[in-house]
């Protein structure tokens, strides 16, 4: 029997949910040290590699007005010297071992991670423990590093109109929560930041009870438990400031801003206030939003892409984003770039996007359309299991936003249970004018 390549591909895609459901979760366990540090260990013996990630529960959403950028600046500075190494020495040690390292800051967390041969896990633990507990944070080192951060902001935000527009849009889309604070910080706060603030932030949040150590790879859990006790066990338990999840106003009213920039065609960004997996009344509604995001613009078959970009060529670019993995409320954001040969008016573009959204409100998607969206998300989850760092990040992220790491192993099952009616209900409930913030970016007028 002859079967075309396309038929084979469609058959393969249709089986993805069953493949994901049939795959047993890797052996994973967790334990607590006496000082409160949580350790999550996932065994993956396919290669003699281990990744160790230290997740600190602090990010830009924790920062009070006037102190934006502290978490990101601190991430930079912990590498500038500690009780066991001067600046650059840890990096040199890891390089000699053929290891990789990096760090990043988010709205809800700061992460330090290293990937190296599994027999060298103790090296990673020693470095991470030292960075977490004995960083020097010298004022003389901070002054030049702050200049580096300010230049990073100029290059990545101030001189990039799309990044700048998203930052300004967040400032009105989140009127009641700390998610309006940019991760890198506002420039005026960076210009007055000092090492005293940095040390206070370090002492407040870098406590063992406010961290999760995630280890994934070719490891034995008992060995990891012994190493964690050896390198992290000496740290004293201490309290951290009380925090609450960033809850947003649900129906604050429609908000809009207009920016002018040296661009060739207008752009339109739409953000709707939504719950996350953490704040939703039930996780199913958050999973419905994830799939709704995919149905709108998450693939070439998605509605906005298919109708307004590929068929009518009104847009040259369409993207959608919904972050379900926040400790507080989130946004569903649709970003478009207009095709000046077909459309130059962001208001008309807004009206056309609303037509697509309203079609989902008036009629639930067909099961086959929803199944395609599920397959896309589930495939991403399945493929991520081949990457140690992706596995560790999924576990660490859940723990850092207040959810149990075990939800990572339930994700595909919960996505598969979402129905067309759930999608329609999510569109009706959350994609409303009262929850909408828009940014219109227009080409600068030629005054010559």
C-alpha positions in Angstrom: 0.0 0.0 0.0 1.4 3.4 -1.0 1.0 6.2 1.6 2.1 9.7 0.9 4.6 11.6 3.1 1.9 14.0 4.1 -0.4 11.2 5.2 2.4 9.7 7.2 3.1 13.0 8.9 -0.6 13.5 9.7 -0.8 10.0 11.2 2.3 10.7 13.3 0.9 14.0 14.6 -2.4 12.4 15.5 -0.6 9.8 17.6 1.5 12.4 19.6 -1.0 12.8 22.4 -1.1 9.0 22.9 2.7 8.8 22.8 3.0 11.5 25.4 0.4 9.9 27.6 2.0 6.5 27.3 5.5 7.7 28.3 6.2 7.1 31.9 7.5 10.1 33.8 11.2 9.8 34.6 12.2 8.7 38.1 12.0 11.9 40.2 12.1 12.6 43.9 12.5 15.6 46.2 13.8 16.2 49.7 14.3 19.1 52.1 17.5 20.0 53.9 17.1 21.1 57.6 17.7 24.7 56.5 14.7 24.7 54.1 16.5 24.2 50.8 14.4 22.0 48.5 16.2 19.6 46.2 14.5 18.0 43.2 16.3 15.2 41.5 15.3 13.6 38.1 17.2 10.6 36.8 18.1 10.6 33.1 20.8 8.1 32.3 20.9 8.4 28.5 24.2 10.3 28.7 26.9 10.8 31.4 25.8 14.5 31.9 24.1 16.4 34.7 22.6 19.8 34.8 22.3 21.6 38.2 20.0 24.7 38.5 19.6 26.9 41.5 16.3 28.8 41.4 16.0 31.7 43.8 12.4 32.9 44.4 13.0 36.6 43.6 12.6 38.6 40.4 11.4 41.9 39.1 7.8 41.4 40.4 9.2 41.5 43.9 10.9 44.9 43.5 9.3 48.0 45.1 8.9 51.3 43.2 12.3 53.0 42.9 14.3 49.8 43.1 13.6 48.2 39.8 16.4 46.1 38.3 17.8 44.9 41.6 17.3 41.2 41.0 19.0 41.4 37.6 21.9 43.5 38.8 22.4 41.0 41.7 22.5 38.1 39.2 25.4 39.9 37.5 27.3 40.7 40.7 27.4 37.3 42.4 30.1 36.3 39.9 32.3 39.2 40.8 33.9 37.5 43.9 33.1 35.3 46.8 34.8 33.5 49.7 36.3 30.9 47.4 37.0 32.7 44.1 37.8 36.1 42.5 35.9 37.3 39.5 36.2 34.9 36.6 37.8 32.0 38.5 34.7 29.9 38.7 34.1 30.4 34.9 37.7 29.4 34.2 37.4 26.2 36.3 34.2 25.2 34.5 35.7 25.9 31.1 38.6 23.5 32.0 36.1 20.8 32.8 34.3 21.3 29.5 31.2 22.6 31.4 28.7 25.3 30.5 27.2 27.8 32.8 24.8 30.7 32.6 22.3 32.7 34.7 19.1 34.6 34.0 16.5 36.7 35.8 12.7 36.6 35.3 9.8 38.3 36.8 9.5 35.6 39.6 12.9 34.1 39.9 16.7 34.3 39.4 18.4 31.2 38.1 22.0 30.0 38.1 22.8 26.8 36.1 25.6 24.6 35.1 25.9 21.5 32.9 28.8 19.2 33.1 29.9 15.5 33.3 27.9 13.7 36.0 31.0 12.8 37.9 31.7 16.5 38.5 28.3 17.3 40.1 30.1 18.3 43.3 31.9 21.1 41.5 28.7 22.6 40.4 27.2 22.3 43.9 30.3 24.0 45.5 30.1 26.9 43.1 26.4 27.4 43.4 26.5 27.2 47.2 29.3 29.8 47.3 27.5 32.2 45.0 24.4 31.9 47.0 25.9 32.4 50.5 29.2 34.4 50.3 29.1 36.8 47.3 31.2 39.9 48.2 29.2 42.5 46.2 32.0 45.0 46.4 31.0 48.6 45.6 34.2 49.1 43.5 33.1 46.2 41.3 29.5 47.3 41.2 30.1 50.7 39.6 31.5 49.4 36.3 29.1 46.5 36.2 26.2 49.0 36.5 27.5 50.8 33.4 27.4 47.4 31.6 23.8 46.9 32.7 22.8 50.4 31.6 24.3 49.8 28.2 22.5 46.5 28.0 19.3 48.3 28.6 20.0 50.9 25.9 20.8 48.2 23.3 18.1 45.7 24.1 15.2 48.0 25.1 15.7 51.7 24.5 17.0 51.3 20.9 14.6 48.4 20.1 11.2 49.8 19.4 9.4 46.5 19.8 11.0 45.7 23.2 10.4 49.3 24.3 6.7 49.1 23.2 6.2 45.9 25.1 7.7 47.5 28.2 5.5 50.5 28.0 2.5 48.3 27.3 3.2 46.2 30.4 3.2 49.4 32.5 -0.5 50.0 31.6 -1.6 46.4 31.3 -0.5 45.7 34.9 -1.9 48.6 36.8 -2.1 46.7 40.1 0.8 44.3 40.2 4.6 44.2 40.1 4.6 42.6 36.6 4.7 46.1 35.2 8.3 46.4 36.5 10.9 45.7 33.7 13.3 42.9 34.5 16.3 45.0 33.6 15.0 48.0 35.5 14.0 51.5 34.5 17.0 53.6 33.5 16.4 56.2 36.2 16.5 53.5 38.9 19.7 52.0 37.4 21.3 55.4 37.5 20.8 55.7 41.3 21.3 52.1 42.3 24.1 51.4 44.8 25.9 48.5 46.4 24.1 48.9 49.7 20.8 48.2 48.1 22.3 45.2 46.4 23.6 43.7 49.6 20.3 44.3 51.4 18.5 42.5 48.5 21.0 39.6 48.7 20.5 39.2 52.4 16.7 39.4 52.1 16.2 36.8 49.4 19.2 34.5 49.0 18.2 32.2 51.8 18.1 28.4 51.5 14.4 28.3 52.3 13.7 30.6 49.4 15.5 28.4 46.8 15.1 25.2 44.9 18.1 23.1 43.6 17.1 21.1 40.6 19.4 18.3 39.4 18.6 16.3 36.2 20.9 13.7 34.5 23.0 10.7 35.0 22.8 10.7 38.8 21.9 8.6 41.8 19.5 10.5 44.2 21.3 9.3 47.4 24.6 10.7 46.0 22.9 14.0 45.2 21.4 14.2 48.7 24.8 13.7 50.2 26.4 16.4 48.0 23.6 18.8 48.7 24.1 18.3 52.5 27.8 18.7 52.1 27.8 22.0 50.2 24.5 23.6 51.2 23.8 22.1 54.6 26.0 24.6 56.5 23.8 27.5 55.5 21.6 28.9 58.3 17.8 28.8 58.0 16.5 32.4 57.9 13.2 34.1 57.1 12.5 36.0 54.0 10.0 38.9 53.5 6.4 37.9 53.2 5.1 38.1 49.6 1.7 37.7 48.0 0.9 36.6 44.4 0.6 39.6 42.0 -3.1 39.8 41.4 -4.4 42.1 38.7 -7.6 44.0 38.2 -9.8 41.9 36.0 -12.0 44.5 34.4 -9.9 47.7 34.7 -11.2 49.1 31.4 -9.6 49.4 27.9 -6.3 51.2 27.9 -4.2 52.4 24.9 -0.9 54.1 24.1 0.6 55.4 20.9 4.3 55.5 20.1 6.1 57.0 17.1 9.3 55.4 15.8 11.6 55.3 12.7 9.8 52.2 11.2 8.5 51.6 7.8 5.1 50.2 8.7 2.7 50.4 11.7 2.6 47.8 14.4 -0.2 46.8 16.8 0.2 44.9 20.1 -2.9 43.7 22.0 -2.6 42.4 25.6 -5.5 40.9 27.6 -5.4 40.4 31.4 -5.8 36.7 32.2 -5.1 34.4 35.1 -2.2 32.0 35.1 -2.0 28.3 36.2 -1.3 29.7 39.7 -4.2 32.1 40.0 -6.9 30.5 37.8 -10.0 29.2 39.6 -9.1 25.9 38.0 -6.1 24.8 35.9 -8.3 23.8 33.0 -9.1 27.4 32.2 -5.4 28.3 32.1 -4.8 25.3 29.8 -7.7 26.6 27.6 -5.9 29.9 27.3 -2.7 28.2 26.3 -4.6 26.5 23.5 -6.6 29.6 22.6 -3.2 31.4 22.2 -2.1 28.7 19.8 -5.4 28.7 17.9 -5.1 32.5 17.3 -1.5 32.8 16.2 0.6 29.9 17.3 1.1 28.2 14.0 0.7 28.8 10.2 -2.8 27.2 10.5 -3.8 29.5 13.3 -6.8 31.8 12.6 -5.1 35.2 12.6 -2.1 34.0 10.7 -4.2 32.1 8.2 -6.9 34.7 7.6 -5.1 38.1 8.0 -1.5 37.3 7.2 -1.4 34.4 4.7 -4.7 34.8 2.9 -5.4 38.6 3.0 -1.7 39.6 3.5 -2.8 42.4 5.8 0.0 41.6 8.2 3.6 40.7 7.4 4.1 39.3 10.9 1.8 37.8 13.6 2.8 36.4 17.0 0.9 35.4 20.1 2.2 34.8 23.6 0.6 33.6 26.8 2.6 32.8 29.9 0.7 30.4 32.0 3.6 29.9 34.4 3.5 33.0 36.6 3.1 33.2 40.3 0.5 35.8 39.6 -1.9 36.9 36.9 -0.7 37.0 33.3 -1.4 38.4 29.8 -2.4 36.9 26.5 -0.6 39.1 23.9 -1.1 39.3 20.1 1.6 41.3 18.2 1.3 42.2 14.5 3.1 44.2 11.9 1.0 45.7 9.2 1.6 45.3 5.5 1.8 49.0 4.3 0.7 47.9 0.8 -2.6 46.6 2.2 -3.2 48.3 5.5 -1.7 51.4 7.2 -4.3 52.0 9.9 -3.8 50.2 13.3 -7.4 50.9 14.2 -8.6 49.0 11.2 -6.2 46.2 12.0 -7.6 46.1 15.5 -11.1 45.8 14.2 -10.1 42.9 11.9 -8.4 41.0 14.8 -11.5 41.5 16.9 -13.5 39.9 14.1 -11.4 36.8 14.4 -11.7 36.7 18.1 -15.4 37.2 18.0 -15.7 34.2 15.7 -14.3 32.0 18.4 -16.8 33.5 20.9 -19.8 32.9 18.7 -18.8 29.3 17.8 -16.5 26.9 19.5 -13.7 25.6 17.3 -14.1 22.3 15.5 -12.6 19.3 17.3 -10.0 18.8 14.5 -8.8 22.4 14.8 -8.4 22.1 18.6 -6.6 18.8 18.1 -4.0 20.4 15.9 -3.4 23.0 18.6 -3.0 20.3 21.2 -0.6 18.4 19.1 1.6 21.5 18.7 1.9 22.1 22.5 2.2 18.4 23.3 4.9 17.9 20.7 6.9 20.7 22.3 6.6 19.0 25.7 7.6 15.6 24.3 10.6 17.0 22.5 11.7 19.0 25.6 12.3 15.7 27.4 15.4 15.1 25.2 17.1 18.2 26.7 18.3 18.0 30.3 18.2 21.8 30.8 14.7 22.0 29.5 13.6 19.2 31.9 15.3 21.0 34.9 13.8 24.3 33.9 10.2 22.9 33.8 10.7 21.5 37.3 12.4 24.6 38.8 9.9 27.0 37.2 6.9 25.3 38.8 8.5 25.2 42.2 9.4 28.9 41.9 5.9 30.1 41.2 4.4 28.1 44.0 3.2 25.0 42.2 4.3 21.4 42.6 7.0 20.1 40.2 4.8 17.0 39.6 2.5 19.1 37.4 5.2 18.9 34.8 4.4 15.2 34.4 0.6 15.9 34.2 0.8 18.7 31.6 0.0 16.7 28.5 -2.9 14.9 30.2 -4.4 18.1 31.4 -4.0 19.8 27.9 -5.7 16.8 26.3 -8.8 17.2 28.4 -9.6 20.7 27.2 -12.8 20.8 25.0 -13.9 23.2 22.3 -16.5 24.6 24.7 -13.6 25.4 27.1 -11.9 27.4 24.4 -15.1 29.3 23.6 -15.6 30.0 27.3 -12.1 31.3 27.7 -12.5 33.6 24.7 -15.8 35.0 26.0 -14.4 35.4 29.5 -11.0 36.9 29.0 -10.8 38.4 25.5 -12.9 41.4 26.3 -12.5 45.2 25.8 -12.5 45.7 29.6 -9.3 43.5 29.9 -7.6 45.0 26.8 -4.5 47.2 26.6 -3.1 48.2 23.1 0.1 49.7 21.9 0.0 51.3 18.4 3.5 52.0 16.9 3.4 54.5 14.1 6.1 55.6 11.6 7.6 59.0 12.5 6.2 61.8 10.3 8.7 63.4 8.0 8.8 67.0 9.1 11.2 67.9 6.3 
